[in-house]
């Protein structure tokens, strides 16, 4: 049970980081500073995830 709670906590921490970084990534996308993605909304979340984690695999 402890491991599940730690995993849930880590996922929630990651969600908070992504949501906190998303406005910055949207601004960069509006200025054309992010790669062009075909599924823009999903792509922005993935780019935000990458920035929120410092570029390391999550």
C-alpha positions as CSV (number, residue, x, y, z in Angstrom):
1,X,0.0,0.0,0.0
2,X,2.9,2.4,0.8
3,X,4.3,2.0,-2.7
4,X,1.0,2.9,-4.3
5,X,0.7,6.0,-2.2
6,X,4.2,7.1,-3.1
7,X,3.5,6.5,-6.8
8,X,0.2,8.5,-6.6
9,X,2.1,11.3,-4.8
10,X,4.8,11.4,-7.5
11,X,2.2,11.5,-10.2
12,X,0.3,14.3,-8.5
13,X,3.6,16.2,-8.1
14,X,4.3,15.8,-11.8
15,X,0.8,17.0,-12.7
16,X,1.3,20.1,-10.6
17,X,4.6,20.8,-12.3
18,X,3.1,20.3,-15.8
19,X,0.1,22.5,-15.1
20,X,2.4,25.2,-13.6
21,X,4.7,25.1,-16.7
22,X,1.9,24.9,-19.3
23,X,1.2,28.7,-19.6
24,X,4.9,29.3,-20.4
25,X,5.0,26.6,-23.0
26,X,1.8,28.0,-24.6
27,X,3.5,31.4,-24.8
28,X,6.5,29.8,-26.5
29,X,4.3,27.9,-28.9
30,X,2.5,31.2,-29.8
31,X,5.9,32.8,-30.6
32,X,7.0,29.7,-32.6
33,X,9.7,28.7,-30.2
34,X,8.6,25.1,-29.9
35,X,8.6,22.4,-32.5
36,X,5.6,22.2,-34.8
37,X,3.4,19.3,-33.6
38,X,0.4,17.8,-35.4
39,X,-1.6,17.2,-32.3
40,X,-1.0,20.6,-30.8
41,X,-2.8,20.3,-27.4
42,X,-1.3,16.9,-26.7
43,X,2.1,18.0,-28.0
44,X,2.1,21.1,-25.7
45,X,1.4,18.8,-22.7
46,X,4.3,16.6,-23.7
47,X,6.7,19.5,-24.3
48,X,5.5,20.9,-20.9
49,X,6.2,17.6,-19.3
50,X,9.7,17.5,-20.8
51,X,10.4,21.1,-19.5
52,X,8.8,20.3,-16.1
53,X,11.1,17.3,-15.6
54,X,14.2,19.0,-16.9
55,X,14.2,17.0,-20.1
56,X,14.6,13.7,-18.4
57,X,12.2,10.8,-19.1
58,X,9.3,10.8,-16.8
